[in-house]
Amino acid sequence: MKAVLEFLVGLFTGILSGFGIGGGSLLILYLTGVAGASQYAAGGINLLYFLFCAPAALISHIKNRLIDKQTVIWCTAAGTATSLLAAWVAGMMEVELLRRIFGVFLLYIGVRELRAKPAEAEEESEGGRDREGSAPVR
């Protein structure tokens, strides 16, 4: 029964990740809160998990022309440098402090998402164009 639950959690969070909803964050919560994994192990599992979920979302975004190549170059360079720095800092931190910081981060993201305008209303108020228009969706 445990294997079925773990499969379902992986499937559900994988689908959410493919839509860009944050399934990886939910996976970390499951791994640390239910499965009893350490924060470091859960983070590592989430990174491996992301390698298999990200390509589906990337293919969809490329197909729908939602990728700006210049932005990808800058984000890749900045993301690589900051992830190495963050991994080094996290490796020196106590696990309990790391868990608390992660929890605060999740709360912040949750509140921010709850207060965000729906995308359609935001586009109308900013004069944005749809996918057929010349302005890229960001």
N, C-alpha and C positions, 0 to 999 in steps of 0.2 A: 504494500500500500504506500510506503514511503517513496518508492521509486516512481509510482504514478503521480503522487503529489509533486515531486521534484520535476518530473517531465512537464506537468501542467504549468507549474510556475515558470519554467524555462520557456515554454511555448508562449504563454501570456506575456511575459516581459519581453520576449523576442519580437512579438507582434507590435507591442507598444514602442519598442526601440526602432523598428522599421518605419513607424509613423513619425518618429522624432519626438515622442511624448515623454521619454525619460524612463524607459523600462530598466535601464541599468541601475538607476537609483533604487527602484523597487526591488531589484534583484539583491542589491547590497543589504537592504533592510531585511529581506527574507533570510539571507545567509547569516547575518549577524543576530537577528532577533529570534528566528525560528530554528534554523539549522545548527546554530551554535558555533559558526565559524568565527575566527578572529577577524578583527577589522582589516589587518594586512592581507590575510588569505582571501577575504571577500573582495577586497580591492583588486587583487591579482586575478581572481576568477572573473570579475567584471571586465577587466581589460581583455582577457582571452575571449570572453563572451562577445565583446564588442567587435572583435575581428571578424566574427561570423555574421553579425547583424548589420554592420555598417555597409557592406557591399550592396545589399538589397536596396537600402535607402539611397545610396549614391547612384546606383543605376537608374532608379526612378527619377532622381533630381536631374541627372544628365539628360534622360529621355524627355523631360518636361522643360529643358533649357533653363534650369534654375541655378546653374553654377556659373559664377563669375571667376574666370581663370586668374585674374590679377589678385582677387581676394583670397583664392586658394593658396597662391604662392606665399603671400604675406602671413596668412593664418598658419600655414604649415611651418614656416620658419619660426614664428613666435610661439606656436604651440609646442614645438620640439624643445626649444630652449627653456620655456617655463615648465614643461612637464619634467624635464631632467632636474631642474632646480627644486620643484615641488617634491619629487621623489626623494631627493637628498634630505630636504627639510623634514619630510614625514618620517623618514627612517631614523631621525634623531629624536622624534617626539614620543612621549608616552602614549600608549594605546588609548587610555581613557580620555586624554585631551583630544586626540585625533577623532575619537567618536563624538565628543561634544561639538567640536568644530563642524564635523560633517552634519550633525543634527541641526545646528543653527543654520547651516547652508541650505539644507532641505526645507526648513521652515521659511527662510527668506524667499526661496524660489517658489514655494507654495503660495505664500501671500502675494508675491508679485504676479503670479499667474491668475490668482483669483481677482486681482484688481485690474488686470489687463483688459483692454477693449477687444471685442471680437475683431478678427482680421478684416472682415468686410466693412465694418463701421469705420475702422482706422483708415482704410484705403479711401473711402468716400470723403472723410474729413480732410485728408491730406491731398486729395486730388490724384491719387494713384491710378495707374492703368492696369487692366487685366493682363493675362498671359499673352493675348494676341497683340497687345500694345508694344511699343518699343522700350518701355521702362522695365528693367528687371525687377522681379519680385525679391524682396530682401526680408 
